[in-house]
Amino acid sequence: MKIVAIIGALACVFCCTASAPAQALPTATARASLQVGAGATYARPDYGQKAIEGASAFADFDFGLHVGVEADIHYVAFVTPTDLAENTYLIGPRFILPYGRFKFYAKALVGDADLVIQEQQDNQGRAAGNVFAYALGGGVEFQATPHIVVRAIDFETQHWNYLTGLTPTVFTIGAAYRFR
């Protein structure tokens, strides 16, 4: 009778394991990915009175479906009506909410900010230099093809540790190549 009970228990275990899932769906469908891209940048500085424009480069490494890290460089020095450029070099985590071919994301970045005076004679008494900065932001990406990602909009509200504190707002649109 003891052997019959053991055989029955083993049969029950083997029957139940066939219907049990082996992995959760997000683990089975998501994997790490890297994307590298560039874009056009528009900034509303609060140190100069006019908008400035430039370019950005960024790299995103997503560990899974919802968490990743972003590094970006904003070189906002191409169109500077008051001859003041604002460049930043930032890195930090990003949190992703996928919805079909769209990815909505939020990010918190820290790094270095550089105020550049391009024409000193036009900006007497203004100090340039590198300072600590942090930024909060987010955006929307669209997976156009398996390897091309369109960054429809990316925005950052930055805070620079400069004099009484600068708070520029930076907008970027661009595209990236996604490595799989």
Summary of the structure (lengths in Angstrom):
residues: 180
radius of gyration: 24.5
end to end distance: 56.6
largest distance: 100.5
contacts: 538
relative contact order: 0.19
helix: 14%
strand: 60%
